[in-house]
């Protein structure tokens, strides 16, 4: 499993996918939908959290892929 969660964000025209804490994007996409697809696939494959940011940088959505706490009985 890789270190760092995956996020989709908008900057300078295209949408990007990056690992949180890194400046360089893992990939660039012309549409938000394409970035979402790639980012979600990457987060699922690595078992990390997936964040989607609005154009203003606020978090619009968060999804967990493998880091959920175990179910507690009762």
N, C-alpha and C positions, 0 to 999 in steps of 0.2 A: 504494500500500500504506500502510495506517495504521501509526502507531507504537504499539508495545505489544502484548504477547500477550493472549489472551483467557483468562479463568478463570471457572469455575463454583464458587460457594461458598455456604455456609449461614450465615445470620445473622438472628436475631430471628424465626424461623418460616419465612418463604419461602426458596426457593433463588434465587440471583441470578446474573446474568452481568455481568461488568465487564472493563474493560481494566486490566491490571496497572498499578499506580502511581496509579490514580484511586480516589477514595472513593465516588463515585456509581455505582450500577449502571446498565448499559445497559438491563437488563430484569429483571423479577421474575417468579417462577414458583411455582405452588402445589406442583409436584412436581419431584423431581430429574430425572426423565426428560425433562420439558418443557424444563428449563434446559439439559440436556445437548444436546438436539436444536438449540436456538437457538444455544448457544455454539459447537458444532461447525460449524454452517452459517456463522456469522460468521467463525470462524477460517479456514475453507476459503476463503471469499470474499476475505479479506484476506491470505491466505498467511502467517499467523503461527502461533506455537505455541499449543496448547490445553491448559490445565491443569484438572484436576478435583480439588477439595479435599474432604477428609472434613469432617464436622461439627466436628472439633477443629482444623481448619486445616491439617493435614498433607496433602501431595500424595498423592493416591490413584492418579492416572493422568496421563500426559503424552503428547501426540500432536503431531507436526509436520506443518504444512501449507505446504510451499513453502520451508522454510529448510534442507532437507537438503543436506549437502555432495555435490558431484558424485561419481559412481562413479569409483573409481580402477582402471585396468586392472591385471590380473595379480594 
